[in-house]
């Protein structure tokens, strides 16, 4: 019987875990996408799965565990906690040579032991990975949704729930869950809701005004078509987001540091590292004292003049 443990990963583990993750997910792609090479399946090969910097981010900000079998690191698992009682398994990977030995099942059990307060676990997996469907269902996960691209699964522990008459004058709830209640179109004013957890809640069209949302945590949420106006986002972490086709207007980004990102602009100095800005345009901008080092700028123009030509002219003069 192999000796199996999970331990919090450190930055020093990022390179090895990324190597294992890439090998694992590439093998899954070879297995399930062999005849569909033109299809991109982000459940099989997640965004930035081969990036060491992305691994470092997850180690710093999430619960990233290395899976150790008989003293050897053979995989990893990433957990995101939402509030006190909800956990999400973002990525579970085990090097192909160690699959089929019961390691995955043991890892899920170790996670449940490590987070005894988590009452609900959820995850998504590719619709193509039939072995994953069997694996999670065997462990007690129930399918919550199914699309052409992915399946959603959830595993719930038994918990105490309390049905609530929302119209009552006083509402005293402590350490209970309010479940399966329609609380739509109700106004909450001057209410204390500190450390409240919202999970699988439909807040479409809701409005938050003059409210204190400091230290809030939004994870795996659909915020499309939302508006954020007159908001204090000081010391906020913005990471792993899809901001395609979004528009930023009258935004103060002074002193912000972007890594592995595609957008940015500020009055105070910014730092761009490992960013793909190909084809971007900077028009009517203050770029004084900008320092560009070790960057690819083929085709880059300043006022219609190729940077390569400017540099070539400079080198000719300075010879």
C-alpha positions, 0 to 999 in steps of 0.5 A: 500500500503506497504511503500517500500525503498532500502538503501545501506547495511552495514557490520552490515546487512551482517548476516541478508541479508545472512540468507534471501538470503539463505532461498530465494534461497533454496526455489527456488531450492526446487521449480525448482530442486525438481526432479533434485537433482543431478543438480547444478544450479548456477543461482538458488543457486549462488556461496557462496550465504550462505557465510556471508564473501561473503556478506561482500565482496559485501557490500564493493565492489559492490552496495548492497542494502537492501530492506525495506518494512514497516520498515522490511528488506525483501530482497536485490539486488546487482548492478554492474556498468560498466563505466558510463552507464551500470548496471548489476543486479547480485542478487535480492532476496525477502523472500518468504513470501513477494513475489507476492506483487509487491515488485520486480517490485518496486525495479527495478523501484527504481534502475532505479531512483537511477542510472539515467545515466545507459542506459543499464541494464542486468542480467542472470537468470536460464532457469528453473525459468519460473516466472523470465522470465515473471517478467523481460519481463513484466518490459521491459527486452528483451531476449538477449540469451538463453541456456539450463541452463540460459537466458540473459536479457537486458533493454535499455533506448533511447540514442543518438548514432553517426555513426563514420567513423573510417578512418577520420583524426580527431575523435571528440566524446563526450557524444555519443555512437558508436553502432553496428560498426565493428571496427575489425583489426584496430590499435590504437596508441598514442590515448587518450581513457581515461574513455572509456566504452566498453560494449558487445564488441568482443575483441577476439585476441586483443593485449594491449601493452605499454598502461596505463590501470590503474584503469580499471574495468573488469566485467562479461568478458570472459578472457579465454586463455588470457596472462598477461605478464610484468603487474603492478597489484599493489593495484588491487582487484581480486575477484569472479573469476573462475581460474580453471586450470590456471597456475601462473608462475614468479608471485610476490604476496608479502604481498597479503591477500587472503580471501575465495580463493583457491590459494596462494603462496609468499615470503612475509607473506600471510594470508589465511582465510576460504580457502579450500586447501584440497589435495594441495601440497607445494613442494620445498617451503620456509615455514619458520615462517608459523603459522597455527592455528585452521585449519583442517589438517587430512591427511596432511603430511610433508615429508611423515609424518602425521602431526597428528603423529608428534603432537602426538609424541610432546605431548608425549614428553612434558607430 
